[in-house]
Amino acid sequence: MLVMPKTITLRLEDEVYEALREHSEAEKRPLSNYIEMAALEYAKTKEFVDDEEMMAILSNRDLLERIRQGSKEAKKRRGRFVE
């Protein structure tokens, strides 16, 4: 299957455009590539925990046990979802 890049239209205020353009030039990247990389980096920071947060999770034995128990119950399709 051939995967083709997608084209989008993006409306930016002049100040935002200039700031992004300056940053992309400083990194010697096309503006579209700079925006793509910046968006991906932002998405990654919202999707995953950072090292400090992960250490806090891994050091909390009660939380880890609850996660393990919840995972077992989910595999058996037991338990309830909390919104």
N, C-alpha and C positions, 0 to 999 in steps of 0.2 A: 504494500500500500504506500503510495507516494504522499508524503505530508508536505503541504505547502504553507508558507508563512501567511499569516492573516494581516490584513490592513485595517486599521481603525482610524477614525477621525477624532482628534482631541482638541478641545477648545481651551486655551490658556490665556490668562491675563498677561499683558505685556511684561510686567515685572517678573512673573513666574517664568515665562518663555526666556527672557534674557538671562535669568539666573541659571536655568537649566542649560542654555546654550553656552554660557561661560564655563560651567563645570565640565560639560562635554568637551569643549575645546582644550581645557586644562588637562584632561585625561586623554586627549587625542583620539576621541571616539566620535562616531556620528551621533547626532542628537537622538535619533531613534533608538540606537543601541544603548545610550546612556539612560534614557527613560525606561527602557526594558529592564536593564540591570537594576536600576534604582527601585522599580516596582517589585521585582522579584526579591530583592534584599528586604524590602519593607514587609512583603508577604511572609517571608521566612521568619522574621522577628515576631510576627503575630501568631504564627502557626506552631512554633516550637518553644520550649522553655530554654532559658540560657543556662550556662554551667552552674551558676550560683543557685538557681531555682532547682535544678536537677539534684544538686548535692543536698538541698533541704529535703527534697522528696525521698531520696535514697537513705537519708539518715533518720527518717521517721518510721520506725518499725510498725507502729500501729497503723499508719496510713498504708504501708506496703502490704500488710496482712489484709486490710480491707479491700485493697485493689485486687489481690490474689483471689479472695473470696468472691468478689463481684465478678471477676472474670470466669471463675468456675460456674457460678450461677447463670451467667449469660450464655455460656456454652450449653448448659442444660435447658436454656430458655426459661429460666426461673427468675424470680425477682421482679422489680418494677423500675421503670424509668422515671427519673425526677427531672422536671424542667426548671 
